[in-house]
């Protein structure tokens, strides 16, 4: 998968693009459907104000959130996608700096590790995983997140496994 990364409003003293690339590779390792070279996705590191506007426009929720995902393919379309053919846009992910920073502090985690978790989480949403469909789906998604983060050397963000 090819990841188009834009960074706006995040600290320049960290290589967020390298983190995003590492997270994408870790997700591809645990979710093979994403390893298709035809796929591309965009990842926007932005500020709460921008994520709030996106959340309001597309989800009718007038508040910022840590990560938003906008899938362009259904799970069935993704799994059926062959390696041959033209490029396919998987979707878009946006992370909100202030919310991510606050949550990391609340969890006692580094912003780096929390952002990695949210990138993994967002990419799994693009792959059709959804923790809001029920407990079994949430547990399955958490398991994939934990496995991907472990590949990056990041401990279980849920702390219960």
C-alpha positions as CSV (number, residue, x, y, z in Angstrom):
1,X,0.0,0.0,0.0
2,X,1.1,3.5,-0.7
3,X,0.5,6.1,2.0
4,X,0.2,9.8,1.1
5,X,1.1,11.7,4.3
6,X,0.4,15.4,5.1
7,X,1.6,17.0,8.3
8,X,0.0,20.3,9.4
9,X,0.0,21.5,13.0
10,X,2.1,18.7,14.5
11,X,5.4,19.2,16.1
12,X,8.3,19.3,13.6
13,X,10.7,17.8,16.1
14,X,9.5,14.2,15.4
15,X,9.4,12.4,12.1
16,X,5.7,11.6,11.9
17,X,6.0,10.4,8.3
18,X,8.5,7.7,9.4
19,X,6.1,6.7,12.2
20,X,3.2,6.5,9.7
21,X,5.2,4.4,7.3
22,X,6.2,2.0,10.1
23,X,2.6,1.7,11.3
24,X,1.4,1.0,7.8
25,X,4.0,-1.8,7.4
26,X,3.0,-3.3,10.8
27,X,-0.7,-3.2,9.8
28,X,0.1,-4.9,6.5
29,X,1.8,-7.7,8.4
30,X,-1.3,-8.4,10.5
31,X,-3.9,-7.5,7.8
32,X,-2.7,-9.1,4.6
33,X,-5.5,-7.5,2.5
34,X,-3.7,-4.1,3.0
35,X,-0.5,-5.4,1.5
36,X,-1.9,-5.0,-2.0
37,X,0.4,-2.7,-4.1
38,X,-2.7,-1.3,-5.9
39,X,-3.9,0.4,-2.7
40,X,-3.2,3.9,-1.6
41,X,-4.5,5.8,1.4
42,X,-4.0,9.3,2.7
43,X,-3.0,10.2,6.3
44,X,-3.5,13.7,7.6
45,X,-1.8,14.8,10.8
46,X,-3.8,18.0,11.6
47,X,-5.3,20.0,14.5
48,X,-8.5,19.6,16.5
49,X,-10.2,22.4,14.6
50,X,-9.8,20.7,11.3
51,X,-10.9,17.3,12.6
52,X,-13.9,18.9,14.3
53,X,-14.9,20.4,10.9
54,X,-14.5,17.0,9.2
55,X,-16.4,15.3,12.0
56,X,-19.2,17.9,11.8
57,X,-19.4,17.7,8.0
58,X,-19.2,13.9,7.5
59,X,-20.4,12.4,10.8
60,X,-22.7,15.2,12.1
61,X,-20.8,15.3,15.4
62,X,-19.7,18.8,16.3
63,X,-16.5,17.9,18.2
64,X,-13.0,16.9,17.6
65,X,-12.0,13.3,18.0
66,X,-8.6,11.6,18.1
67,X,-8.9,9.9,14.7
68,X,-11.3,9.8,11.8
69,X,-11.3,7.2,9.0
70,X,-13.1,7.5,5.7
71,X,-13.1,4.1,3.9
72,X,-13.6,4.1,0.1
73,X,-13.9,0.3,-0.3
74,X,-16.1,-2.2,1.5
75,X,-14.4,-5.1,3.3
76,X,-15.7,-7.4,0.6
77,X,-14.2,-5.2,-2.2
78,X,-10.9,-5.0,-0.4
79,X,-10.6,-8.8,0.1
80,X,-11.6,-9.4,-3.5
81,X,-9.0,-7.0,-4.9
82,X,-6.5,-8.7,-7.1
83,X,-2.9,-7.6,-7.4
84,X,-3.4,-6.8,-11.1
85,X,-5.1,-3.7,-12.3
86,X,-5.1,0.0,-11.7
87,X,-4.7,1.9,-8.4
88,X,-7.4,1.8,-5.8
89,X,-8.0,4.4,-3.1
90,X,-8.6,2.7,0.2
91,X,-9.5,5.8,2.0
92,X,-8.4,8.7,4.3
93,X,-7.4,9.0,7.9
94,X,-7.0,12.2,9.9
95,X,-5.5,12.6,13.4
96,X,-6.1,15.6,15.7
97,X,-3.0,16.8,17.4
98,X,-4.4,18.4,20.6
99,X,-6.8,15.5,21.3
100,X,-4.0,12.9,20.7
101,X,-1.6,14.9,22.9
102,X,-4.2,15.1,25.7
103,X,-5.1,11.5,25.5
104,X,-1.4,10.4,25.5
105,X,-0.9,12.4,28.7
106,X,-4.0,10.9,30.3
107,X,-2.8,7.4,29.5
108,X,0.8,8.1,30.6
109,X,1.9,7.2,27.1
110,X,4.2,9.0,24.7
111,X,2.6,11.0,21.9
112,X,4.7,8.8,19.5
113,X,3.2,5.6,20.8
114,X,-0.4,6.9,21.0
115,X,-0.2,8.3,17.5
116,X,1.1,5.0,16.3
117,X,-1.8,3.3,17.9
118,X,-4.3,5.7,16.3
119,X,-2.7,5.3,12.8
120,X,-3.0,1.5,13.2
121,X,-6.6,1.9,14.4
122,X,-7.5,4.2,11.5
123,X,-5.9,1.9,8.9
124,X,-7.8,-1.1,10.3
125,X,-11.0,0.9,10.0
126,X,-10.1,1.5,6.3
127,X,-9.7,-2.3,6.0
128,X,-13.3,-2.8,7.2
129,X,-12.7,-3.6,10.8
130,X,-15.1,-1.9,13.2
131,X,-15.1,-2.0,17.0
132,X,-18.6,-0.4,17.1
133,X,-20.4,-3.5,15.6
134,X,-20.2,-5.4,18.8
135,X,-18.0,-7.0,21.5
136,X,-16.6,-9.7,19.2
137,X,-15.6,-7.2,16.5
138,X,-14.1,-4.9,19.0
139,X,-12.0,-7.7,20.5
140,X,-10.9,-8.9,17.1
141,X,-9.9,-5.3,16.1
142,X,-8.0,-4.8,19.4
143,X,-6.1,-8.1,18.8
144,X,-5.0,-6.8,15.4
145,X,-4.0,-3.5,16.9
146,X,-2.0,-5.1,19.7
147,X,-0.2,-7.4,17.2
148,X,0.7,-4.5,14.8
149,X,1.9,-2.3,17.7
150,X,4.0,-5.2,19.0
151,X,5.8,-5.4,15.6
152,X,6.7,-1.7,16.2
153,X,7.9,-2.4,19.8
154,X,5.0,-0.7,21.3
155,X,3.2,-2.2,24.3
156,X,-0.4,-3.2,24.5
157,X,-2.3,0.1,24.7
158,X,-5.3,-1.6,26.4
159,X,-3.0,-3.0,29.1
160,X,-5.2,-6.0,29.6
161,X,-3.5,-8.7,27.6
